[in-house]
Amino acid sequence: MPVAGALCHLKILELTDKGDGVGRIDGIPLYVEGALPGEEIEAELTLVKPNYLHGRLQRVLEPSEHRVADFCAHTDCGGCQVRTLAYPAQLEYKHQLVVKALHQQGLQAEVLPVLGMEHPFAWRNKAQFAVRPTGNGPAIGFYRKHSHELVACDDCAVQDPFHETLLARLRQWIASEGVSAYDETQHSGELRHVMTRKGFATGEWMLVLVTRSETLPGEAALLALLADLPLTTVVHNIHPEPGNRVLGATNRVLCGDGVITDRLHDLEFVISPLSFYQVNPRQTDVLYGKALEFAGLTGDETVFDLYCGIGTISLFLAQQAARVVGIELVAEAIADARRNAERNDIHNVEFHIGQAEVVVPELYAAGERADVVVVDPPRKGCDAALLRTLVEMAPQRLVYVSCNPQTLARDLAWLCQHGFALDGVQPVDMFPHTLHVEVVARLRRA
């Protein structure tokens, strides 16, 4: 039996969905962060369990032909999982993840090549920095992989460089005003998180400061320090509850309107601190454009958009449909969706608050029918009650947008067993340098 601290030579066979290389020692899987498929490596065992092992990469003895230089100095950050895998190889690996998930469910549909980015850097429009106490005072950064240990990381390659300037000002405010950092274990201290959002098309910036109590220390000094920065709005979010959720329910607007705007596909969207809005706007345009293409609208259809968020897909669809019905659980998102419809002078769309698996059966029982349905559920996929109702409703086309190939394949297989045929699968790379992949699938009534 292997022991911790031992050095092992092994060949890496594949990657996990977290980006770790996987090989085998005496038949036991060994997970090694930073190792790539096809490589011969030397790893030090750091964790030994009866059914699996963890190791730390020591040397790459035979590198993969797809290995590239690491573009980031913050090797402990848990964000970009496959920084040393060449971008074309990342896209191919994501393609295979989708193919494999479908095949495991007995689905043989053609999966189109992944739509990637020309320049896969500085693509995020949202950043969430934790603020935690250290021996040298409060620190701002991201979490180390598989932990809540902080890694200072101002110069993140997938974030806007503006964060370096902004975080320097915030550290200056923290030091001068004696702002305490939030301690998760003691549920003490004030400043919990710093969140930013950027409108890529508009250049607008939002800064959100999350505190445990209703008081923001040194508020006037903070606003004075930020006065010359290109911030559209600054918001104080109050989050008094323990736990690792980033935002609380209450916002105080310190300057600006408390929202920013962005444009997608010639539409303008209002984004509040609590709004769900895809973090890669360039690829969001690609993703939603493909969903619109798959919907195949002629202008006469009634469309249901389930899990509609702030109405982004709904408004895309409404430009080519007779009527769109959006459904979303989060009340704040529905408020934003209605505001976005009004802002874009779109009047053939209506929004309902509630769980899709509850609202859709209610609408169907009341006589509502959809010619086309678009679903964009969370990672867990669609609820069984919703899928049953969709089968009974029998729309002509069903467009399924998913961030999880496994639950997508599960739901597609069930729908194909109950009257639908799968005839289009398009992955889109929304998260370069990770193994996350979005997929748009089209089903037709068989």
Stockholm file with secondary structure:
# STOCKHOLM 1.0

chainA/1-446         MPVAGALCHLKILELTDKGDGVGRIDGIPLYVEGALPGEEIEAELTLVKPNYLHGRLQRVLEPSEHRVADFCAHTDCGGCQVRTLAYPAQLEYKHQLVVKALHQQGLQAEVLPVLGMEHPFAWRNKAQFAVRPTGNGPAIGFYRKHSHELVACDDCAVQDPFHETLLARLRQWIASEGVSAYDETQHSGELRHVMTRKGFATGEWMLVLVTRSETLPGEAALLALLADLPLTTVVHNIHPEPGNRVLGATNRVLCGDGVITDRLHDLEFVISPLSFYQVNPRQTDVLYGKALEFAGLTGDETVFDLYCGIGTISLFLAQQAARVVGIELVAEAIADARRNAERNDIHNVEFHIGQAEVVVPELYAAGERADVVVVDPPRKGCDAALLRTLVEMAPQRLVYVSCNPQTLARDLAWLCQHGFALDGVQPVDMFPHTLHVEVVARLRRA
#=GR chainA/1-446 SS CCCTTCEEEEECCEECTTSEEEEEETTEEEEEETCCTTCEEEEEEEEECSSCEEEEEEEEEECCTTBCCCCCSCTTBSSCSCTTBCHHHHHHHHHHHHHHHHHHTTCCCCBCCCBCCSSCSSCCSEEEEEEEEETTEEEEEEEBTTSCCEECCSSCTTSCTHHHHHHHHHHHHHHHHTCCBCBTTTTBCSEEEEEEEECTTTCCEEEEEEESSSCCTTHHHHHHHHTTSCCSEEEEEECCSCSSCSCCSEEEEEETTSCEEEEETTEEEEECTTCCCCSCHHHHHHHHHHHHHHHTCCSCCEEEEESCTTTHHHHHHHTTSSEEEEEESCHHHHHHHHHHHHHTTCCSEEEEESCHHHHHHHHHHTTCCCSEEEECCCTTCCCHHHHHHHHHHCCSEEEEEESCHHHHHHHHHHHHTTTEEEEEEEEECSSTTSSCCEEEEEEEEC
#=GC SS_cons         CCCTTCEEEEECCEECTTSEEEEEETTEEEEEETCCTTCEEEEEEEEECSSCEEEEEEEEEECCTTBCCCCCSCTTBSSCSCTTBCHHHHHHHHHHHHHHHHHHTTCCCCBCCCBCCSSCSSCCSEEEEEEEEETTEEEEEEEBTTSCCEECCSSCTTSCTHHHHHHHHHHHHHHHHTCCBCBTTTTBCSEEEEEEEECTTTCCEEEEEEESSSCCTTHHHHHHHHTTSCCSEEEEEECCSCSSCSCCSEEEEEETTSCEEEEETTEEEEECTTCCCCSCHHHHHHHHHHHHHHHTCCSCCEEEEESCTTTHHHHHHHTTSSEEEEEESCHHHHHHHHHHHHHTTCCSEEEEESCHHHHHHHHHHTTCCCSEEEECCCTTCCCHHHHHHHHHHCCSEEEEEESCHHHHHHHHHHHHTTTEEEEEEEEECSSTTSSCCEEEEEEEEC
//
